[in-house]
């Protein structure tokens, strides 16, 4: 028995083992939808949702209205991870080269490796306290490559691609007739999509998820938006029932109750601002983001990471993130915590910060905020 050589040569991408009794802020899950999802479970789920095979037409119809495209421009997938796998496997051949502005969600590197596709890494640049996409370098690399992968907003950096930069990249892929994969798993936090201007572009493949803004990470639901002729090809490599019935009903519930989603988002944005203020008052460097997470600089010999660990708060240490070129050295990525967890989270921030006087003042402010 023999495996493909590029599979044998690739590493293993393994999900972290997590203590579920901890405060889980390491994977950017939405912490603000407990009551909303409890209502879904209580009012919508039926035994038939478990013993019958799913039907996707109702969800596709609702999703088409949400995305402002036709239903035949959509492909449902078992999480965005399956979308990444299907699109890379369908578009590229072993030996192809693909431009990947980096760092990026590391599953992209894994899927390129197992398919024998070579990632051509173009690193983001740091300007003051902002990460910037070097568009000219990306365009130059694209000339000798077979495609482009872009996360917008970026994970793990949390930054958006400027609309003019995005336009230049899409137009280059159109001119050269090369596929452009745009990961928009956090696009709801940005409220700007490349589909707004480029939904008719044949070379564009947009990947989205219900895991973040919609809070359905445990149900594994993603989707691809592209031209109908490309969707037909992708359907050949996706199974007929890869997305489960409960995920379909939950997604419908979310799409039909978007006022509740917006209220949760507004609360997240408020708490995010409060965290940024406390960090800055406590001498912790914080990088603002266009997502539901923040990057914090752990600049005092791991004191901040230790404070989180002692408080049983799981965060993501990004220091060893692949292809980050030192941009993420001593960086901790943290999802915005729910209101009920905010006091515990901010106390850990204060313990891990650099200014004792500021810590006392901030702790008093925290008590006022949470009353």
ABEGO torsion letter per residue (X at the ends): XBBBAAAAABBBBBBBBBBAABBBAAAGBBAAAAAAAAAAAAAABBAAAAABBBBAAAAAAAAAAAAGBBAAABBBBBEAAAAAAAAAAAABBBGBBBBBBOBBBAAAAAAAAAAGBBBBBBBBBBBEABBBBBAAAAAAAAAABAEBBBBOBBOAAGBBBBAAAAAAAAAAAAAAGBBBBBBAAAAAAAGBBAAAAAAABAABBBBBBAABAAGAAAAGBBBBBBBAAAAAAAAAABBAAABBAAAAAAAAAAAABAAAAAAAAAAAAAAAAAAAAAAAAAGBBBBBBABABBBBBBABGGAAAAAAAAAGBBBBBAAABBGAGGAABGBBBBBBBBAAAAAAAAAAAAAABABAAAAAAAAAAAAAAAX
